[in-house]
Amino acid sequence: MDKPSPPSGDRIAKVLARAGIASRRDAERMIEAGRVKVNGRHISSPALNVTEADVITVDDKPVEPPAPPRLWLYHKPVGLVTTARDEKGRPTVFDNLPEGMPRVMSVGRLDLNSEGLLLLTNDGGIKRQLELPSTGWLRKYRVRVNGTPNEPDLAPLRRGVTIDGERFQGMEITLDRQKGANAWLTVGLREGKNREVRRVLDSVGLKVGRLIRISYGPFRLNDLKPGEVEEIKGRVMRDQLGMEGAPRLKPARTRQAGSDKGAQRTRK
């Protein structure tokens, strides 16, 4: 007996993510909230395959075909939340991006009081690829702590610790310098759990005063200033992500968010 053919097309949540509407998980929530129509009819379940022949709308606005995949570096300032909407009305990363940016999603998050490198993309597939635990890319942070850390304090963190029943993998951690009551550390991790650096350091009595992400895998913050955005070249995307279809793009112009129009410049 012949096996039934698999349904044609792709799952609706995947299509919405590829179009830069939302992550797959958020797209599923949008579907459950009744915000998505296919061929003029509301759908209530993400268990639906669609093809290029289907007409998809979100909030009654047509979903455009996916643009070529793109990726940006963004220097997130302190005081912005990494969500599209904030129930407390706090300013978000997406409210403060430079003019002319397309709809983008963040790769992971940085909390309100953290700063530094945040990757942004218009493609849900890239977002998923970069966030998968199996990718295992190292994220590095410069961290200022209040206290005088020493090797007995740091050694357990390199092996991994359990806090309130939750296991955290071992970190790469070095003491860079001590200045008065504060010390600067460089911390590297591969998991990226919620507030992981702060929680792990707090467990050995080191209170984080400042946390700056300086790299995510091969992508580095370098001299990007707070609020600035820099597009990653298509060649680099192809090399680092194995994306043969990545476009050959010119370097993007950058501007510090909230600055005057004369502040735009081209980064080399």
N, C-alpha and C positions, 0 to 999 in steps of 0.2 A: 504494500500500500504506500503510495507516494506521500511524503511529508508535506504539510501545508506550507505554502510560500510565506516568508516573513513579510509583514506589512511594508509597503514602500514608504519612502520619506524618512524623516527624523522626528523624534519626540518634540512636541511643541515647546517644552521648557528649554531644550537644547537649541532650538531655532531662535527663541527669544534671547537666549544668552549670546549666541553667535552674532545677533544683530545689535548687541550692546545695550539691550533694554534693561537687563538685570542678570544677576547670577542665576544659575539653575534653581537653587533653593528659593530665592526671592521670586523668580518667575512662577514657581509652583504656588507660592502664596498669593500672587496676583490672580492666578487662575481660580484658586479657591475663593477669592474675594469677589469673583464675577467681573473682573476688569478686562477679560480677554474674550474676543469673539473670533470665530473662524467661519468664513463665508456668511457673515451676518448673524450668526447664532452664538450666544454665550456658551462657553464650555465650563464645566465645573470640575473636571479631572484632568491632570497632566498626562494621563495614560492615553494619549492620542498622537498618532503620527500625521504629519503634514508634509506636503510637497510644494514645489514652486508654483503649482497651479492654484493653491489655496490662498485666499485673501485673509490676512490676519490683522486685527486691530487691537490696540491696547488703549483703554479709555476713549474709544471711538476714533483713535488716530491710527492711520495705517502704519504698519511695520515695514520699513524699507528693507530691501535686500542687504545682507551684511556687507559692510565696507571691508576693504583689505585690512588684515590684522595689524594693529599698531600698539606701541608700548612707549610709555613716558616715565621719566624720573621726575619726582616732585619732592621738594623740600617742605615737608609739613611743619608749620610753626606750632608752638605750644598754644593751647586754647581752642583748637578746632577738633570736632568729633568726626570720626571716619564713618559716617552714615549718610544716606541720601536724605533722610528726614530725622529730626530729633524731637522726641516727644516733650522735651523740656525747653525747646526753642533756642537751644544753643547754636552758635555758628558752626557750619560744617565745612569740611574740606571742599565739597563740591560747590558750595556757595562762594568760595573764594578763589576759584581757579581763574587764570587769565582769560580774557575775552577771546573768543574764537575757538575754544576747545570744544571738540565734539562730546557727545554723551560718553562718559567713561565709568569704569568700575575700579575699585581699589583691589589690589592683590593683598589680602590680609588686612590688618588694621594696625594703627598706632593709637593708643588711648589719648584722652584729652590732654594730659600733662606730658606726653612724650613728643619728641620732635625728630626730624631727620628724614631719611629716605623712605618714601612710599611709592610703590610702583602703581601706575594707572594703565588701564588698557580698555580698548573698545570692543574686545573680543572675549566672550565667556570661555572659549576653549583655552585661551592663553591663561586666563585667571585660574581655571581649574588645574591646568598643568603646573603652574608655579606654586599653587597652594597644596598640592598633594603631598602627604607625608612621605610617600615613596620617593619623591624628588630629592628630599634630604638636603636641600641647599642651605649652606651656612649663612645665618644672619649675624652680623656683628654690630655691637653697640659700644659707644663710649659712655661710661656711667660714673657720675660723681656721687659718692656716698659719704654720709656723716659717720665717722668712726675711724679706727686704725686697724684695717684688716691685716692679717698675717697668714702664713702658710697653714697653720692648724685650722684657721677659719675657712680658708678657700679649698683645702684638699677635699672635704666631703662633697663640695659642689661639683668638683670635677668627676667624682664617681657617680653622682646622682643622689637625689634626696627624695623623701616622701613627706608631704606636708598635708595634714588633715586627710590622710588616706589617699592622696593623689600622688602618683609617682612622676618625678621629673627626671629626664635623662641627664647625664653628665654634661657639663658645659666646658668650653674652653674659657679660661679666665686668668688674666694676668694683672698684677698690680703695677701700674705705670708710674705713679708718683703720689707722695703724701704731702699735703700742704696744710699745715695747721691741723684743725679738727676734721678736715675733709681729705678724701683720697679719690684718685681717678683710676678706674679699672677699664680694661677692654674685655668684653664678654662676647663669646660666640655660642650660638645654639642652633639646633636644627628642627626643633619641634614648633616653637612659636605659640605656645598656649597663652590663654588670656592672662595678662599681667605677669608673665612667667619670671622675667628678670627681677621685678620688684618683690615678688613673693619669695623667690629663692634667696635673694640677698637679705631680705627682712628676717628670714628664718635663722640666720646666724648673727642677727643684731646689727645689720648694716642698712641704714635708712637711705633710700635713693632720693637724692635732691634734684638730679638732672639725668635724663636718659635720651641719648641721641643715636638713632640707627644710622650707621655709616655705610653699610653694604647689605645687599640681599643677593646671595649667590655671586655671580660675576659682575653685578651692577653696583656701582659705587656712587656715593653722594658727592665726593670730591669737593669742588668749590661752589657748588650750587647754593645760592642764598635762600633764606626762608621765603616761601611764597613763589619761588621760581620753578619753572617746568622746562624740561629738556627732552625732546623726542629721541628715542634710540633709533639709530639708523637701521634700515632694512637688512644691510649686510650683517650687522651685529646680531640681529634677531635670528637670521638664518644660521649663523655660526653657533650661537649659544643655545637656541631652542630647537634646532634641527628643522626649521620651518622653510621649506623650499619655496613656498608661495609668498613669503613675506615680501612686501613691495620695496623697491629701491627708492627710498625717500631721502630728500634733502634734510639736513639738520633743521629742527624746528626753531622758530624764534621763541625767546623766553621773555617773560616780564614778571616783575615782582607784583604779586596780587595787591591791588589797592593803590598802586603807584600811578603817577601821571602818565599820560600817553607817550611822553617822550622817553620813558624808561625802557622801552622794548629794545632788545639787542639780539644779535646772533651769537650763539656760543660756538666755539670751535672745538 
